[in-house]
Amino acid sequence: MHVDVASGAKASRPKLDLVMQLLREGDTLKVTRLDRLSRSVLHLVTLGAELLGRGIGLHAIERGIDISTMEGRAMFGMPSVLAELQRELIVANTNDGLASARALGRVGGRRPKLTEDQVALAQRLYDEREKTIQQIADMFSVPRSTVYGHLDKTKTVPPASPRRPRSRSPDRYLAAGVRARTSGPRSPWVGGN
């Protein structure tokens, strides 16, 4: 017995993929309901055709549908059509509800950790180089990532003095009085003391 906890709306699910690999000719795949196997008519019909082509039966226990019989094949598509309709109705109703809530001024999701005043203060402190990101985060008791997420990147002033890449040339070491080695199997030390 294999139990998949993923949604029936997903075409690829780990346990279903495993079961499809394990099934051999003459086996019967038993599912509680067809809408648990797939909520898309196209996927269900494709899956049923694949199983029939491989000589594998499909039995939906709740409806008593068995695709190895003529009556079972005739009834095979009906529950999946209804399941797909139900899923599309749920999606449409959810989208309508979200649109209605937005029209009333409600916004979904989490509430921001920082108020608009706190964001403005954080932006000012950061732009004026008064505090570091960590200090600002500690001031508002939030993680640094929250502060970074609220900073306006278009207003943020770039660092005062950008670092220049350090030279890797040996002359830099000689100028600093550091000993450098020349190439060669037995090369002497050259440079400073």
Salt bridges, closest charged atoms under 4 A:
ASP35 OD1 - ARG33 NE 2.92
GLU50 OE2 - ARG54 NH1 3.36
GLU128 OE1 - ARG124 NH1 3.08
GLU130 OE2 - ARG124 NH1 3.31
